[in-house]
Amino acid sequence: MRWGCDFIPLSRGTNCDEARPETRAPPQGTATAIFLRPPLVSARVDPGQKDLVELKARYEDLGKARALLAGAEHVATARQVDTYFSLGERRFKLRSIEGAREGQLVYYERPDVGGVKESRVLLASIPDAPAVREILARVLPVKAEVRKTREIYRFQGVQVHLDTVRGLGKFIEFEKVLAGESDRDAGRKQLESLRAYFQIPDDDLMASSYSDLLASG
């Protein structure tokens, strides 16, 4: 799941398919995009709560999506592994990148409805994802492990994900971080506009997460 210009960070997104040149970190105290980064680019994690609007849908023709994203910034392509732990209706996962040591803990609350929805997320980077996974698996039941290749783009102030998920298929996802209450309506309208631009029908809108689909399948 980045979000607009502030989402799912991983301080070193190693093992990405397409690397981008290393960039300088911004001065202390400045706002930082927390996208998943390509190799050797350090991204500061801003811990705490993030509120966003998002939309996820099946989208088998990723070639069409890439064409519609002409002019967008391609941030990275990464092979992600998300381990979901059972917490009832709540969602909690450990995200790692294949071949990397670092990872990220992500807790989020989101309704199971199709179309544009609001989400609340708490996240934190961790230096040793395999060790944390082993510890958590001894305490909490593992619900599902989602393996996917994710292409990440910035497009019109929104983070766009093109996902190829093992065992499930291909998907598109829009995420936009909300700066405040006043952004909610505008954020929703923007994602609805993107849905129309990418020609996503009602039947392809996703209400459940990848983990729910794998667990039920």
Buried (B, 14 or more C-beta within 10 A) or exposed (E): BBBBBBBBBBBBBBBBEEBBEEEEEEEEEEEBBBBBBBBEBEBBBEEEEBBBBBBBBBBEEBEEBBEBBEEBEBBBBBBBBBBBBBEEEEBBBBBBBEEBBBBBBBBBEBEEEBBBBBBEBBBEBBEEBEEBBEEBEEEBEBBBBBBBBBBBBBBBEBBBBBBBBBEBEBBBBBBBBBEEEEBBEEBBEBBBEBBEEBEBEEEBBBEBBBBBBBEEE
